[in-house]
Amino acid sequence: MEIIAKEQERNSGFTHFLHSQTASGIILLLVSVFAFYLANSDFWVPYNNISHTHLSLNIGDWNIDLDINHWVNEGLMVLFFFLVGLEIKREILVGELSNPRKAALPVVAAIGGMMVPAFIYLLFNFFTPETRDGWGVPMATDIAFVIAILSVLGKRVPVALKVFLTCLAIVDDLGAILVIAIFYTEQFHLDALLISMLFVSASAIYGRFNGGNGIIYSILCVGCWYFMLESGIHSTIAGVLMAMTIPIKRRYSLEKINDEFKTFNHDDDDLKEEHLEALENVIKHAESPLRRFEQLLHPWVGFLIMPLFAFFNAGVHLPSHLDYSLIFEPHALGIFLGLLMGKPVGVLLACRFAVAKGWASLPNGTGWRAMIGVSYLAGLGFTMSLFISVLAFEPGGDTLEEAKLAILAASICAMLIGAPLTWLGLRPKKPAVVQLPKESLV
């Protein structure tokens, strides 16, 4: 019974995740198109002014002053990374990544899909110090966009393939998080980092005692975020670290839940008020804090935070007379080819290697033709690629704008190539017609 319950929890969690990411991906696309339009219309000046409007938070002598763009990128995006951290933890403990054989293919594919794009980027930029740090930009895959495209392709796409690509993107996000934490830290203040880790430790201790109070976690998360920001390490890492402390176990065991229900007086025709309160309490504690926070945050992250991020970061302003030579700039070319060519090559080679070694098998109902299309879809970098580009390049400079343009162009091309190839690769084969000898027909 316990195994069945875990399997049902895993399937329901993935289904909820799939549907939320589908709708989020569509909205993300619409907002990105709108931001790009504003940045290249008569509204460019007010759009740019809004992005750079400063907002201050003052409590006594304590002050934080950031423009709106930074509040989104370094403040609200902490919740995005917190949600990513929850998804990573769930997948590793009870999801598809908890099974070594099932996890092998997306993990190996993600590693290949990160290494080859970074290598291609460095081929073009290794001897250019100004842009060399951008090697992390083409490494990422955008979960929301990819799932939205697979959903548009309909029921022909097997669930196993959606699970594979989702797990690949999650492992990809984990790699991107490590890259941000290790390689995109310019200044480092140990004292602030240690204080931040004290908040993480307090959250972990609270979680060990099955704490599930969202207000307490919120206070600890704000403290961790602020001191992580002061430490010089990008503040969004605080979201991931705090997510790792959220308990996944239920506060009530299944046996205790049954005992609670048995204590109710079932002879009454109507449930008493105290019975209703007891039922609500049992139901609340039957769900793990991690699962509850996931469900709470998905709408806010998918339909507010990510669209806001896209609104302030996808608005690439093109010059009135576009110089097409900018696509041959080393960093732009490295990003474009890294996402469009490096991703599919890295994913396919890694999958071939894993299958040949017997570590894993292809997703059920999927052949190598479909895997070619899926590997191109992995080149949809967008959200995480845009995020890393903001860290890698000087804000407000032409280099950053060219990098964003390369990300958008590569993502669009990856979608236009990957979706049809996936669709054709999943086309059912016609049954072979057996030609009988004429003599056998007589």
C-alpha positions, -999 to 999 in steps of 0.1 A, spaced: 0 0 0 28 24 8 45 17 -26 11 24 -43 7 56 -24 41 68 -33 35 60 -70 2 79 -69 18 109 -53 46 108 -79 21 106 -108 -2 133 -95 27 156 -87 41 153 -122 7 158 -138 2 190 -118 37 201 -127 31 194 -164 -2 213 -167 11 243 -148 43 245 -169 22 242 -201 1 273 -193 31 292 -179 51 285 -211 23 299 -233 20 331 -212 58 334 -211 59 334 -249 32 360 -252 48 383 -226 82 379 -243 68 389 -277 51 419 -261 83 430 -244 102 427 -276 75 448 -293 77 475 -267 115 477 -269 113 483 -306 84 507 -308 76 542 -297 72 530 -262 109 521 -259 118 551 -237 90 547 -211 97 509 -211 134 515 -204 126 541 -178 103 518 -159 130 491 -159 155 514 -144 132 531 -118 147 527 -83 127 514 -54 140 516 -18 131 496 12 139 514 44 136 502 80 153 526 103 189 529 93 187 498 72 182 503 35 181 484 2 180 504 -30 176 486 -64 160 494 -97 129 474 -107 149 452 -130 172 442 -102 143 437 -77 129 412 -102 162 395 -110 176 394 -75 144 395 -54 114 378 -70 135 353 -89 146 339 -55 111 323 -54 116 309 -89 149 292 -77 132 282 -45 105 263 -65 132 248 -88 150 236 -56 118 220 -44 113 202 -77 149 190 -77 146 176 -42 113 159 -49 125 143 -81 157 130 -64 138 116 -34 105 103 -47 104 112 -84 119 99 -116 154 107 -105 151 84 -75 153 54 -97 190 51 -109 182 34 -142 154 59 -150 176 88 -139 206 77 -159 194 88 -193 182 124 -185 212 129 -161 238 119 -187 219 138 -215 219 169 -194 256 167 -187 263 163 -224 239 191 -232 258 214 -209 294 205 -218 292 207 -256 275 242 -258 300 256 -233 328 241 -254 314 256 -286 311 290 -269 347 289 -257 359 280 -292 348 314 -303 356 334 -271 385 318 -253 409 345 -265 384 373 -259 386 382 -221 356 406 -224 332 378 -234 349 346 -221 327 345 -190 296 340 -211 303 302 -215 275 294 -190 248 312 -211 241 284 -237 241 256 -211 205 259 -199 171 245 -210 138 263 -203 113 238 -188 82 258 -193 87 264 -230 97 229 -238 67 213 -219 44 239 -236 56 228 -270 53 190 -262 17 197 -250 9 214 -283 21 183 -302 -8 165 -285 -13 129 -274 12 115 -299 40 125 -274 43 96 -249 43 105 -212 77 88 -208 92 113 -233 77 143 -214 92 128 -182 126 124 -198 127 160 -211 114 174 -178 140 156 -158 167 167 -183 157 203 -178 156 199 -140 192 184 -140 201 212 -164 188 238 -139 208 222 -111 239 225 -133 231 261 -140 226 269 -103 261 254 -95 276 274 -123 260 306 -110 272 299 -74 307 290 -83 317 310 -114 295 342 -112 306 355 -79 326 387 -82 330 398 -46 329 375 -16 322 384 21 326 354 44 309 370 74 277 376 55 278 341 40 281 325 74 251 345 87 231 334 57 240 298 64 228 302 100 194 309 86 196 278 64 207 258 94 178 271 114 154 262 87 169 227 84 165 221 122 130 234 121 122 210 92 137 181 111 110 186 137 84 184 109 78 221 110 53 233 84 46 269 93 49 290 61 54 322 81 85 309 99 100 296 67 93 330 50 111 349 78 141 325 76 141 328 38 141 366 38 171 366 63 190 341 42 183 361 10 195 394 24 228 381 38 234 360 7 229 393 -13 254 410 10 279 381 7 285 387 -30 271 352 -41 241 357 -62 211 360 -39 189 335 -59 212 307 -45 195 314 -12 162 301 -27 178 268 -37 195 263 -3 163 270 16 143 246 -6 167 218 4 156 223 40 119 218 34 107 184 47 91 160 22 78 136 48 42 139 61 38 151 97 12 123 101 18 87 91 -9 68 72 -16 48 104 -21 79 125 -44 94 99 -66 63 100 -66 65 138 -77 101 137 -107 92 114 -117 63 136 -120 87 166 -149 106 150 -184 98 160 -201 84 129 -235 79 145 -244 115 141 -263 125 110 -243 157 107 -206 163 114 -201 186 143 -180 217 140 -151 201 160 -152 171 137 -148 194 107 -119 212 123 -103 179 131 -108 167 95 -92 199 81 -63 194 105 -58 158 94 -59 167 57 -35 196 62 -10 174 80 -14 145 55 4 165 29 41 171 31 53 208 35 73 204 3 43 194 -17 22 221 -1 47 249 -9 51 236 -45 13 239 -50 12 273 -34 41 287 -54 35 273 -89 8 298 -98 27 328 -85 60 318 -101 44 306 -134 20 334 -139 36 364 -122 73 361 -115 84 344 -147 63 367 -169 77 397 -150 112 384 -156 105 379 -193 89 414 -195 121 432 -182 147 409 -198 133 399 -232 128 434 -244 159 436 -266 162 470 -283 174 468 -319 191 498 -335 171 516 -361 194 504 -388 202 468 -378 238 458 -384 236 421 -394 273 417 -387 265 416 -350 254 380 -354 291 373 -362 303 387 -329 321 360 -310 298 359 -280 266 361 -301 278 333 -324 290 312 -295 256 315 -278 236 309 -310 256 279 -321 259 266 -286 222 264 -281 212 255 -316 239 230 -324 257 222 -292 226 212 -273 214 186 -298 248 172 -304 256 170 -267 223 154 -258 223 129 -286 259 118 -281 253 114 -244 221 94 -249 239 71 -275 267 65 -250 244 57 -221 223 33 -242 253 16 -257 268 11 -222 236 -4 -210 231 22 -184 197 32 -197 171 27 -224 152 52 -245 118 64 -231 89 40 -239 74 47 -273 103 68 -285 129 60 -311 161 78 -322 142 98 -348 121 114 -321 152 119 -299 167 141 -326 138 165 -324 138 164 -286 175 172 -285 168 203 -306 140 213 -282 166 212 -254 182 242 -271 153 264 -259 174 282 -233 154 314 -227 147 320 -189 179 305 -174 200 316 -204 188 352 -201 194 351 -164 230 339 -167 236 365 -195 227 393 -171 254 379 -147 280 373 -174 279 406 -192 279 443 -182 244 456 -176 232 481 -202 259 474 -227 257 463 -263 273 430 -255 244 420 -232 218 431 -258 235 411 -285 237 381 -261 199 383 -254 192 386 -291 213 355 -298 194 336 -271 160 346 -285 171 337 -321 185 304 -311 155 295 -290 131 303 -318 152 283 -343 154 254 -318 116 254 -315 110 256 -353 134 227 -360 127 206 -329 89 206 -329 84 193 -365 112 167 -361 97 154 -328 63 153 -345 76 133 -375 98 111 -353 68 100 -333 46 93 -363 33 57 -361 49 34 -386 26 19 -412 22 -19 -408 43 -37 -433 24 -53 -462 34 -89 -466 35 -100 -503 25 -137 -505 38 -157 -535 12 -161 -562 14 -199 -559 1 -197 -523 -30 -178 -534 -41 -206 -557 
